[in-house]
């Protein structure tokens, strides 16, 4: 089923919308959530919460790109679940490791959540990402948006694991420099 038809089902308040969303995007949702949480049970719960959120947000919203809309929702719900879990017990996982890697780019005494206008920081990072060559951008997004392990990123992009690790190291350094120039560090 095409995205526009699925969106129309939400607008018609047809319960078939959820089933069609699961058929088309369930695998993507579970993959994103699992790469953040490393738990099948928690991932399934986040995917269910994603479908509930979609039901609540359409209408009034009519997303232009359904896949991106769904991915953002499942990612945010999964990150919220991860933060909750980490508050209860300090733990690891791919998402925690990826976020720790990025800490060096934004750290140095700045607390983004409390001290900076988050929208300005997002715009600076988007600007930085647009300036990257496609392969570097893909590596960065796989690691820090999808929270994929470097081995899986390498496999998806047809690169060696060392190429991915080197690319991430260099891109983080470039990001830190970009944020320094923009006044965030």
mmCIF file of the C-alpha atoms, coordinates in Angstrom:
data_MODEL
# 
_entry.id   MODEL 
# 
loop_
_atom_site.group_PDB 
_atom_site.id 
_atom_site.type_symbol 
_atom_site.label_atom_id 
_atom_site.label_alt_id 
_atom_site.label_comp_id 
_atom_site.label_asym_id 
_atom_site.label_entity_id 
_atom_site.label_seq_id 
_atom_site.pdbx_PDB_ins_code 
_atom_site.Cartn_x 
_atom_site.Cartn_y 
_atom_site.Cartn_z 
_atom_site.occupancy 
_atom_site.B_iso_or_equiv 
_atom_site.pdbx_formal_charge 
_atom_site.auth_seq_id 
_atom_site.auth_comp_id 
_atom_site.auth_asym_id 
_atom_site.auth_atom_id 
_atom_site.pdbx_PDB_model_num 
ATOM 1   C CA . UNK A 1 1   ? 0.000   0.000  0.000  1.00 0.00 ? 1   UNK A CA 1 
ATOM 2   C CA . UNK A 1 2   ? 1.267   3.487  -0.813 1.00 0.00 ? 2   UNK A CA 1 
ATOM 3   C CA . UNK A 1 3   ? 2.024   5.997  1.936  1.00 0.00 ? 3   UNK A CA 1 
ATOM 4   C CA . UNK A 1 4   ? -0.732  8.376  0.862  1.00 0.00 ? 4   UNK A CA 1 
ATOM 5   C CA . UNK A 1 5   ? -3.259  5.546  1.193  1.00 0.00 ? 5   UNK A CA 1 
ATOM 6   C CA . UNK A 1 6   ? -1.994  4.688  4.683  1.00 0.00 ? 6   UNK A CA 1 
ATOM 7   C CA . UNK A 1 7   ? -2.218  8.353  5.721  1.00 0.00 ? 7   UNK A CA 1 
ATOM 8   C CA . UNK A 1 8   ? -5.754  8.497  4.330  1.00 0.00 ? 8   UNK A CA 1 
ATOM 9   C CA . UNK A 1 9   ? -6.659  5.474  6.484  1.00 0.00 ? 9   UNK A CA 1 
ATOM 10  C CA . UNK A 1 10  ? -5.487  7.385  9.575  1.00 0.00 ? 10  UNK A CA 1 
ATOM 11  C CA . UNK A 1 11  ? -7.573  10.379 8.523  1.00 0.00 ? 11  UNK A CA 1 
ATOM 12  C CA . UNK A 1 12  ? -10.585 8.112  8.064  1.00 0.00 ? 12  UNK A CA 1 
ATOM 13  C CA . UNK A 1 13  ? -9.859  6.695  11.566 1.00 0.00 ? 13  UNK A CA 1 
ATOM 14  C CA . UNK A 1 14  ? -9.724  3.198  10.086 1.00 0.00 ? 14  UNK A CA 1 
ATOM 15  C CA . UNK A 1 15  ? -7.993  0.667  12.331 1.00 0.00 ? 15  UNK A CA 1 
ATOM 16  C CA . UNK A 1 16  ? -6.583  -0.887 9.172  1.00 0.00 ? 16  UNK A CA 1 
ATOM 17  C CA . UNK A 1 17  ? -4.095  2.024  9.192  1.00 0.00 ? 17  UNK A CA 1 
ATOM 18  C CA . UNK A 1 18  ? -2.107  0.452  12.016 1.00 0.00 ? 18  UNK A CA 1 
ATOM 19  C CA . UNK A 1 19  ? -1.998  -2.944 10.330 1.00 0.00 ? 19  UNK A CA 1 
ATOM 20  C CA . UNK A 1 20  ? -0.862  -1.443 7.034  1.00 0.00 ? 20  UNK A CA 1 
ATOM 21  C CA . UNK A 1 21  ? 1.741   0.662  8.853  1.00 0.00 ? 21  UNK A CA 1 
ATOM 22  C CA . UNK A 1 22  ? 3.068   -2.463 10.556 1.00 0.00 ? 22  UNK A CA 1 
ATOM 23  C CA . UNK A 1 23  ? 3.214   -4.370 7.282  1.00 0.00 ? 23  UNK A CA 1 
ATOM 24  C CA . UNK A 1 24  ? 5.145   -1.615 5.516  1.00 0.00 ? 24  UNK A CA 1 
ATOM 25  C CA . UNK A 1 25  ? 7.200   -0.060 8.325  1.00 0.00 ? 25  UNK A CA 1 
ATOM 26  C CA . UNK A 1 26  ? 7.136   -2.531 11.227 1.00 0.00 ? 26  UNK A CA 1 
ATOM 27  C CA . UNK A 1 27  ? 10.555  -3.960 10.376 1.00 0.00 ? 27  UNK A CA 1 
ATOM 28  C CA . UNK A 1 28  ? 12.097  -0.501 10.125 1.00 0.00 ? 28  UNK A CA 1 
ATOM 29  C CA . UNK A 1 29  ? 10.544  0.505  13.465 1.00 0.00 ? 29  UNK A CA 1 
ATOM 30  C CA . UNK A 1 30  ? 11.726  -2.625 15.227 1.00 0.00 ? 30  UNK A CA 1 
ATOM 31  C CA . UNK A 1 31  ? 15.218  -2.215 13.761 1.00 0.00 ? 31  UNK A CA 1 
ATOM 32  C CA . UNK A 1 32  ? 15.554  1.397  14.891 1.00 0.00 ? 32  UNK A CA 1 
ATOM 33  C CA . UNK A 1 33  ? 14.198  0.649  18.343 1.00 0.00 ? 33  UNK A CA 1 
ATOM 34  C CA . UNK A 1 34  ? 16.284  -2.494 18.830 1.00 0.00 ? 34  UNK A CA 1 
ATOM 35  C CA . UNK A 1 35  ? 19.492  -0.726 17.797 1.00 0.00 ? 35  UNK A CA 1 
ATOM 36  C CA . UNK A 1 36  ? 18.825  1.818  20.552 1.00 0.00 ? 36  UNK A CA 1 
ATOM 37  C CA . UNK A 1 37  ? 17.543  -0.500 23.277 1.00 0.00 ? 37  UNK A CA 1 
ATOM 38  C CA . UNK A 1 38  ? 19.093  -3.929 22.528 1.00 0.00 ? 38  UNK A CA 1 
ATOM 39  C CA . UNK A 1 39  ? 15.957  -5.520 23.946 1.00 0.00 ? 39  UNK A CA 1 
ATOM 40  C CA . UNK A 1 40  ? 13.247  -7.208 21.874 1.00 0.00 ? 40  UNK A CA 1 
ATOM 41  C CA . UNK A 1 41  ? 10.594  -6.707 24.565 1.00 0.00 ? 41  UNK A CA 1 
ATOM 42  C CA . UNK A 1 42  ? 11.316  -3.003 25.031 1.00 0.00 ? 42  UNK A CA 1 
ATOM 43  C CA . UNK A 1 43  ? 11.514  -2.549 21.257 1.00 0.00 ? 43  UNK A CA 1 
ATOM 44  C CA . UNK A 1 44  ? 8.102   -4.124 20.753 1.00 0.00 ? 44  UNK A CA 1 
ATOM 45  C CA . UNK A 1 45  ? 6.645   -1.854 23.423 1.00 0.00 ? 45  UNK A CA 1 
ATOM 46  C CA . UNK A 1 46  ? 8.183   1.211  21.745 1.00 0.00 ? 46  UNK A CA 1 
ATOM 47  C CA . UNK A 1 47  ? 6.813   0.145  18.359 1.00 0.00 ? 47  UNK A CA 1 
ATOM 48  C CA . UNK A 1 48  ? 3.343   -0.208 19.902 1.00 0.00 ? 48  UNK A CA 1 
ATOM 49  C CA . UNK A 1 49  ? 3.724   3.248  21.458 1.00 0.00 ? 49  UNK A CA 1 
ATOM 50  C CA . UNK A 1 50  ? 4.769   4.542  18.041 1.00 0.00 ? 50  UNK A CA 1 
ATOM 51  C CA . UNK A 1 51  ? 1.557   3.264  16.474 1.00 0.00 ? 51  UNK A CA 1 
ATOM 52  C CA . UNK A 1 52  ? -0.471  4.869  19.257 1.00 0.00 ? 52  UNK A CA 1 
ATOM 53  C CA . UNK A 1 53  ? 1.364   8.161  18.687 1.00 0.00 ? 53  UNK A CA 1 
ATOM 54  C CA . UNK A 1 54  ? 0.693   7.948  14.944 1.00 0.00 ? 54  UNK A CA 1 
ATOM 55  C CA . UNK A 1 55  ? -2.995  7.367  15.674 1.00 0.00 ? 55  UNK A CA 1 
ATOM 56  C CA . UNK A 1 56  ? -3.079  10.410 17.944 1.00 0.00 ? 56  UNK A CA 1 
ATOM 57  C CA . UNK A 1 57  ? -1.124  12.722 15.630 1.00 0.00 ? 57  UNK A CA 1 
ATOM 58  C CA . UNK A 1 58  ? -2.960  11.962 12.369 1.00 0.00 ? 58  UNK A CA 1 
ATOM 59  C CA . UNK A 1 59  ? -5.151  13.947 12.032 1.00 0.00 ? 59  UNK A CA 1 
ATOM 60  C CA . UNK A 1 60  ? -4.404  16.832 12.406 1.00 0.00 ? 60  UNK A CA 1 
ATOM 61  C CA . UNK A 1 61  ? -0.921  16.244 10.970 1.00 0.00 ? 61  UNK A CA 1 
ATOM 62  C CA . UNK A 1 62  ? -0.464  14.965 7.434  1.00 0.00 ? 62  UNK A CA 1 
ATOM 63  C CA . UNK A 1 63  ? 3.232   14.062 7.070  1.00 0.00 ? 63  UNK A CA 1 
ATOM 64  C CA . UNK A 1 64  ? 4.963   14.663 3.758  1.00 0.00 ? 64  UNK A CA 1 
ATOM 65  C CA . UNK A 1 65  ? 7.265   11.649 4.175  1.00 0.00 ? 65  UNK A CA 1 
ATOM 66  C CA . UNK A 1 66  ? 5.611   8.931  6.226  1.00 0.00 ? 66  UNK A CA 1 
ATOM 67  C CA . UNK A 1 67  ? 8.787   6.851  6.669  1.00 0.00 ? 67  UNK A CA 1 
ATOM 68  C CA . UNK A 1 68  ? 10.717  9.802  8.110  1.00 0.00 ? 68  UNK A CA 1 
ATOM 69  C CA . UNK A 1 69  ? 7.771   10.774 10.323 1.00 0.00 ? 69  UNK A CA 1 
ATOM 70  C CA . UNK A 1 70  ? 7.506   7.241  11.721 1.00 0.00 ? 70  UNK A CA 1 
ATOM 71  C CA . UNK A 1 71  ? 11.296  6.884  12.126 1.00 0.00 ? 71  UNK A CA 1 
ATOM 72  C CA . UNK A 1 72  ? 11.503  10.099 14.136 1.00 0.00 ? 72  UNK A CA 1 
ATOM 73  C CA . UNK A 1 73  ? 8.664   9.008  16.408 1.00 0.00 ? 73  UNK A CA 1 
ATOM 74  C CA . UNK A 1 74  ? 10.020  5.514  17.098 1.00 0.00 ? 74  UNK A CA 1 
ATOM 75  C CA . UNK A 1 75  ? 13.513  6.906  17.652 1.00 0.00 ? 75  UNK A CA 1 
ATOM 76  C CA . UNK A 1 76  ? 12.298  9.507  20.151 1.00 0.00 ? 76  UNK A CA 1 
ATOM 77  C CA . UNK A 1 77  ? 10.154  6.988  22.029 1.00 0.00 ? 77  UNK A CA 1 
ATOM 78  C CA . UNK A 1 78  ? 13.053  4.520  22.134 1.00 0.00 ? 78  UNK A CA 1 
ATOM 79  C CA . UNK A 1 79  ? 15.485  7.158  23.391 1.00 0.00 ? 79  UNK A CA 1 
ATOM 80  C CA . UNK A 1 80  ? 13.005  8.146  26.091 1.00 0.00 ? 80  UNK A CA 1 
ATOM 81  C CA . UNK A 1 81  ? 12.767  4.483  27.117 1.00 0.00 ? 81  UNK A CA 1 
ATOM 82  C CA . UNK A 1 82  ? 16.576  4.214  27.139 1.00 0.00 ? 82  UNK A CA 1 
ATOM 83  C CA . UNK A 1 83  ? 16.935  7.305  29.340 1.00 0.00 ? 83  UNK A CA 1 
ATOM 84  C CA . UNK A 1 84  ? 14.373  5.861  31.726 1.00 0.00 ? 84  UNK A CA 1 
ATOM 85  C CA . UNK A 1 85  ? 16.159  2.518  31.828 1.00 0.00 ? 85  UNK A CA 1 
ATOM 86  C CA . UNK A 1 86  ? 19.572  4.157  32.353 1.00 0.00 ? 86  UNK A CA 1 
ATOM 87  C CA . UNK A 1 87  ? 18.170  6.239  35.180 1.00 0.00 ? 87  UNK A CA 1 
ATOM 88  C CA . UNK A 1 88  ? 17.055  3.055  36.887 1.00 0.00 ? 88  UNK A CA 1 
ATOM 89  C CA . UNK A 1 89  ? 20.383  1.312  36.365 1.00 0.00 ? 89  UNK A CA 1 
ATOM 90  C CA . UNK A 1 90  ? 23.515  2.531  34.726 1.00 0.00 ? 90  UNK A CA 1 
ATOM 91  C CA . UNK A 1 91  ? 24.122  0.423  31.661 1.00 0.00 ? 91  UNK A CA 1 
ATOM 92  C CA . UNK A 1 92  ? 25.639  0.271  28.228 1.00 0.00 ? 92  UNK A CA 1 
ATOM 93  C CA . UNK A 1 93  ? 24.335  -0.574 24.825 1.00 0.00 ? 93  UNK A CA 1 
ATOM 94  C CA . UNK A 1 94  ? 24.977  0.776  21.363 1.00 0.00 ? 94  UNK A CA 1 
ATOM 95  C CA . UNK A 1 95  ? 22.967  3.976  21.855 1.00 0.00 ? 95  UNK A CA 1 
ATOM 96  C CA . UNK A 1 96  ? 24.704  4.864  25.108 1.00 0.00 ? 96  UNK A CA 1 
ATOM 97  C CA . UNK A 1 97  ? 28.074  4.211  23.466 1.00 0.00 ? 97  UNK A CA 1 
ATOM 98  C CA . UNK A 1 98  ? 27.194  6.325  20.420 1.00 0.00 ? 98  UNK A CA 1 
ATOM 99  C CA . UNK A 1 99  ? 25.966  9.191  22.579 1.00 0.00 ? 99  UNK A CA 1 
ATOM 100 C CA . UNK A 1 100 ? 29.132  8.964  24.663 1.00 0.00 ? 100 UNK A CA 1 
ATOM 101 C CA . UNK A 1 101 ? 31.206  9.212  21.460 1.00 0.00 ? 101 UNK A CA 1 
ATOM 102 C CA . UNK A 1 102 ? 29.403  12.435 20.522 1.00 0.00 ? 102 UNK A CA 1 
ATOM 103 C CA . UNK A 1 103 ? 29.825  13.927 23.982 1.00 0.00 ? 103 UNK A CA 1 
ATOM 104 C CA . UNK A 1 104 ? 33.305  15.137 23.064 1.00 0.00 ? 104 UNK A CA 1 
ATOM 105 C CA . UNK A 1 105 ? 31.889  17.236 20.242 1.00 0.00 ? 105 UNK A CA 1 
ATOM 106 C CA . UNK A 1 106 ? 29.444  19.159 22.393 1.00 0.00 ? 106 UNK A CA 1 
ATOM 107 C CA . UNK A 1 107 ? 31.020  18.885 25.845 1.00 0.00 ? 107 UNK A CA 1 
ATOM 108 C CA . UNK A 1 108 ? 33.682  21.218 27.268 1.00 0.00 ? 108 UNK A CA 1 
ATOM 109 C CA . UNK A 1 109 ? 31.490  22.752 29.903 1.00 0.00 ? 109 UNK A CA 1 
ATOM 110 C CA . UNK A 1 110 ? 28.394  23.255 27.797 1.00 0.00 ? 110 UNK A CA 1 
ATOM 111 C CA . UNK A 1 111 ? 25.123  21.661 28.789 1.00 0.00 ? 111 UNK A CA 1 
ATOM 112 C CA . UNK A 1 112 ? 23.053  21.631 25.605 1.00 0.00 ? 112 UNK A CA 1 
ATOM 113 C CA . UNK A 1 113 ? 19.768  20.723 27.283 1.00 0.00 ? 113 UNK A CA 1 
ATOM 114 C CA . UNK A 1 114 ? 19.995  23.619 29.740 1.00 0.00 ? 114 UNK A CA 1 
ATOM 115 C CA . UNK A 1 115 ? 22.261  26.268 28.285 1.00 0.00 ? 115 UNK A CA 1 
ATOM 116 C CA . UNK A 1 116 ? 21.795  26.577 24.521 1.00 0.00 ? 116 UNK A CA 1 
ATOM 117 C CA . UNK A 1 117 ? 18.936  27.128 22.200 1.00 0.00 ? 117 UNK A CA 1 
ATOM 118 C CA . UNK A 1 118 ? 18.392  23.575 21.010 1.00 0.00 ? 118 UNK A CA 1 
ATOM 119 C CA . UNK A 1 119 ? 17.009  24.664 17.641 1.00 0.00 ? 119 UNK A CA 1 
ATOM 120 C CA . UNK A 1 120 ? 20.169  26.632 16.873 1.00 0.00 ? 120 UNK A CA 1 
ATOM 121 C CA . UNK A 1 121 ? 22.333  23.638 17.732 1.00 0.00 ? 121 UNK A CA 1 
ATOM 122 C CA . UNK A 1 122 ? 20.186  21.406 15.504 1.00 0.00 ? 122 UNK A CA 1 
ATOM 123 C CA . UNK A 1 123 ? 20.504  23.885 12.643 1.00 0.00 ? 123 UNK A CA 1 
ATOM 124 C CA . UNK A 1 124 ? 24.295  23.976 13.074 1.00 0.00 ? 124 UNK A CA 1 
ATOM 125 C CA . UNK A 1 125 ? 24.491  20.165 13.003 1.00 0.00 ? 125 UNK A CA 1 
ATOM 126 C CA . UNK A 1 126 ? 22.202  19.975 9.957  1.00 0.00 ? 126 UNK A CA 1 
ATOM 127 C CA . UNK A 1 127 ? 24.366  22.533 8.185  1.00 0.00 ? 127 UNK A CA 1 
ATOM 128 C CA . UNK A 1 128 ? 27.442  20.485 9.043  1.00 0.00 ? 128 UNK A CA 1 
ATOM 129 C CA . UNK A 1 129 ? 25.853  17.262 7.769  1.00 0.00 ? 129 UNK A CA 1 
ATOM 130 C CA . UNK A 1 130 ? 24.854  18.906 4.478  1.00 0.00 ? 130 UNK A CA 1 
ATOM 131 C CA . UNK A 1 131 ? 28.487  19.903 3.958  1.00 0.00 ? 131 UNK A CA 1 
ATOM 132 C CA . UNK A 1 132 ? 29.741  16.314 4.235  1.00 0.00 ? 132 UNK A CA 1 
ATOM 133 C CA . UNK A 1 133 ? 30.301  14.002 1.285  1.00 0.00 ? 133 UNK A CA 1 
ATOM 134 C CA . UNK A 1 134 ? 27.487  11.441 0.959  1.00 0.00 ? 134 UNK A CA 1 
ATOM 135 C CA . UNK A 1 135 ? 29.473  8.480  2.333  1.00 0.00 ? 135 UNK A CA 1 
ATOM 136 C CA . UNK A 1 136 ? 30.618  10.384 5.432  1.00 0.00 ? 136 UNK A CA 1 
ATOM 137 C CA . UNK A 1 137 ? 27.063  11.597 6.024  1.00 0.00 ? 137 UNK A CA 1 
ATOM 138 C CA . UNK A 1 138 ? 25.685  8.057  5.647  1.00 0.00 ? 138 UNK A CA 1 
ATOM 139 C CA . UNK A 1 139 ? 28.227  6.680  8.126  1.00 0.00 ? 139 UNK A CA 1 
ATOM 140 C CA . UNK A 1 140 ? 27.411  9.445  10.623 1.00 0.00 ? 140 UNK A CA 1 
ATOM 141 C CA . UNK A 1 141 ? 23.647  8.949  10.322 1.00 0.00 ? 141 UNK A CA 1 
ATOM 142 C CA . UNK A 1 142 ? 23.879  5.163  10.636 1.00 0.00 ? 142 UNK A CA 1 
ATOM 143 C CA . UNK A 1 143 ? 25.883  5.525  13.829 1.00 0.00 ? 143 UNK A CA 1 
ATOM 144 C CA . UNK A 1 144 ? 24.321  8.531  15.525 1.00 0.00 ? 144 UNK A CA 1 
ATOM 145 C CA . UNK A 1 145 ? 20.742  8.539  14.210 1.00 0.00 ? 145 UNK A CA 1 
ATOM 146 C CA . UNK A 1 146 ? 20.081  4.808  13.853 1.00 0.00 ? 146 UNK A CA 1 
ATOM 147 C CA . UNK A 1 147 ? 22.642  3.823  16.550 1.00 0.00 ? 147 UNK A CA 1 
ATOM 148 C CA . UNK A 1 148 ? 23.936  0.945  14.444 1.00 0.00 ? 148 UNK A CA 1 
ATOM 149 C CA . UNK A 1 149 ? 27.123  -0.826 15.513 1.00 0.00 ? 149 UNK A CA 1 
ATOM 150 C CA . UNK A 1 150 ? 30.082  0.014  13.291 1.00 0.00 ? 150 UNK A CA 1 
ATOM 151 C CA . UNK A 1 151 ? 30.211  -3.534 11.912 1.00 0.00 ? 151 UNK A CA 1 
ATOM 152 C CA . UNK A 1 152 ? 26.579  -3.312 10.779 1.00 0.00 ? 152 UNK A CA 1 
ATOM 153 C CA . UNK A 1 153 ? 27.144  0.160  9.327  1.00 0.00 ? 153 UNK A CA 1 
ATOM 154 C CA . UNK A 1 154 ? 30.117  -1.189 7.378  1.00 0.00 ? 154 UNK A CA 1 
ATOM 155 C CA . UNK A 1 155 ? 28.023  -4.068 6.054  1.00 0.00 ? 155 UNK A CA 1 
ATOM 156 C CA . UNK A 1 156 ? 25.129  -1.820 5.026  1.00 0.00 ? 156 UNK A CA 1 
ATOM 157 C CA . UNK A 1 157 ? 27.378  0.645  3.230  1.00 0.00 ? 157 UNK A CA 1 
ATOM 158 C CA . UNK A 1 158 ? 29.784  -1.908 1.735  1.00 0.00 ? 158 UNK A CA 1 
ATOM 159 C CA . UNK A 1 159 ? 32.777  -0.494 3.615  1.00 0.00 ? 159 UNK A CA 1 
ATOM 160 C CA . UNK A 1 160 ? 35.380  -2.002 5.903  1.00 0.00 ? 160 UNK A CA 1 
ATOM 161 C CA . UNK A 1 161 ? 34.882  -1.655 9.643  1.00 0.00 ? 161 UNK A CA 1 
ATOM 162 C CA . UNK A 1 162 ? 38.165  0.254  9.920  1.00 0.00 ? 162 UNK A CA 1 
ATOM 163 C CA . UNK A 1 163 ? 36.972  2.688  7.212  1.00 0.00 ? 163 UNK A CA 1 
ATOM 164 C CA . UNK A 1 164 ? 33.796  3.308  9.214  1.00 0.00 ? 164 UNK A CA 1 
ATOM 165 C CA . UNK A 1 165 ? 35.710  3.780  12.493 1.00 0.00 ? 165 UNK A CA 1 
ATOM 166 C CA . UNK A 1 166 ? 38.199  6.136  10.860 1.00 0.00 ? 166 UNK A CA 1 
ATOM 167 C CA . UNK A 1 167 ? 35.402  8.053  9.157  1.00 0.00 ? 167 UNK A CA 1 
ATOM 168 C CA . UNK A 1 168 ? 33.524  8.443  12.442 1.00 0.00 ? 168 UNK A CA 1 
ATOM 169 C CA . UNK A 1 169 ? 36.636  9.639  14.259 1.00 0.00 ? 169 UNK A CA 1 
ATOM 170 C CA . UNK A 1 170 ? 37.388  12.241 11.586 1.00 0.00 ? 170 UNK A CA 1 
ATOM 171 C CA . UNK A 1 171 ? 33.764  13.360 11.282 1.00 0.00 ? 171 UNK A CA 1 
ATOM 172 C CA . UNK A 1 172 ? 33.462  13.834 15.050 1.00 0.00 ? 172 UNK A CA 1 
ATOM 173 C CA . UNK A 1 173 ? 36.605  15.975 14.957 1.00 0.00 ? 173 UNK A CA 1 
ATOM 174 C CA . UNK A 1 174 ? 35.167  18.018 12.077 1.00 0.00 ? 174 UNK A CA 1 
ATOM 175 C CA . UNK A 1 175 ? 31.850  18.384 13.920 1.00 0.00 ? 175 UNK A CA 1 
ATOM 176 C CA . UNK A 1 176 ? 33.612  19.578 17.061 1.00 0.00 ? 176 UNK A CA 1 
ATOM 177 C CA . UNK A 1 177 ? 35.530  22.146 15.023 1.00 0.00 ? 177 UNK A CA 1 
ATOM 178 C CA . UNK A 1 178 ? 32.339  23.262 13.248 1.00 0.00 ? 178 UNK A CA 1 
ATOM 179 C CA . UNK A 1 179 ? 30.528  23.684 16.573 1.00 0.00 ? 179 UNK A CA 1 
ATOM 180 C CA . UNK A 1 180 ? 33.531  25.575 17.969 1.00 0.00 ? 180 UNK A CA 1 
ATOM 181 C CA . UNK A 1 181 ? 33.376  27.996 15.003 1.00 0.00 ? 181 UNK A CA 1 
ATOM 182 C CA . UNK A 1 182 ? 29.625  28.401 15.521 1.00 0.00 ? 182 UNK A CA 1 
ATOM 183 C CA . UNK A 1 183 ? 30.157  29.224 19.202 1.00 0.00 ? 183 UNK A CA 1 
ATOM 184 C CA . UNK A 1 184 ? 28.614  26.139 20.776 1.00 0.00 ? 184 UNK A CA 1 
ATOM 185 C CA . UNK A 1 185 ? 31.865  24.971 22.364 1.00 0.00 ? 185 UNK A CA 1 
# 
